[in-house]
Amino acid sequence: MSRHVAIVTDSTAYLPPQTMERHGITAVPLTVVLGDQALEEGTEISARSLALALQKRRSVTTSRPGPEVFAEAYRAAAGRGATAIVSLHLSAEFSGTYDAALLAAKEATVPVRVVDTGMVAMALGFCALAAAEAAETGGSPDEVVAAAEKRAAGTSAYFYVDTLEYLRRGGRIGAAQALLGSALAVKPLLELEGGRIELREKVRTASKAIARLEEIAAERAGASPVDIAVHHLAASDRAGALADRLRARVPGLAELHVSEVGAVIGAHTGPGLLGVVVSSR
């Protein structure tokens, strides 16, 4: 019997549904707590509903999946014939999702390798896709993990947010940095660094910040083959225009995805988010 390595990730990977289906990738949902309602990302709350709730200043928090949810995903993969599982997740700096997966892996009926990718959004999605492609060519669990880690090492993510307030509320950026940004009325550019969100630059206006985001992404892409994802929350026009400009100026562009982030990431960034993920092939 040939060895089959199944790929599990979480709902913050934001892979297109058809891509997940084509590669047999399972995504375990995180939870958004809206007032007194706990809602699964992707099925029970949309990004648009989340944006409206934030604009109305409703209480929004997020929660990791319970270990039992991962246990069920691992059982289902084994039931479909998997002899090993590689479980790839968003940065442990952002969520306890990785820890929940580790707990479930101890009880799984097949070996499970749980990986903290240090990534989020399509930065995580590209890692899961690389892992799935390695598994499809008969890769061992070690080879599948190595493919994901190689992709993570070649992936960068940059974000523009209208305000640092949502990141401050969720504890994803320091209060002092958030206060400084508000006091100076600057528009922050952020990057994913070492599994954390770091403040990269402060720009005076939204238009200049978005232009700078484009420059940073294009410089990072260079002329080598890359995939790019443009994310947004309640900013589809901005995202589409940015994607068009990147398509025109990145000579090595292989694939370009444009998508609205889900409710979990949106809860910590707020409406107006623009993000660019650049991933070397």
Salt bridges, closest charged atoms under 4 A:
ASP10 OD2 - HIS89 ND1 3.01
GLU72 OE1 - ARG75 NH2 2.92
GLU93 OE1 - ARG196 NH2 3.41
GLU136 OE2 - HIS23 ND1 2.67
ASP142 OD1 - ARG113 NH1 2.51
ASP162 OD1 - ARG238 NH1 3.82
GLU165 OE2 - ARG168 NH2 2.59
GLU165 OE2 - ARG169 NE 3.34
GLU191 OE1 - ARG200 NH1 3.35
GLU201 OE2 - ARG200 NE 3.71
GLU201 OE2 - ARG212 NH2 2.92
GLU214 OE1 - ARG245 NE 2.57
GLU214 OE2 - ARG249 NH1 2.93
GLU215 OE1 - ARG212 NH1 3.19
GLU219 OE2 - ARG212 NH1 3.99
ASP227 OD2 - ARG151 NH2 2.56
ASP227 OD1 - ARG281 NE 2.92
ASP244 OD1 - ARG247 NH1 2.87
GLU255 OE1 - HIS257 NE2 3.32
GLU255 OE2 - ARG281 NH2 3.53
GLU260 OE2 - ARG48 NH2 3.44
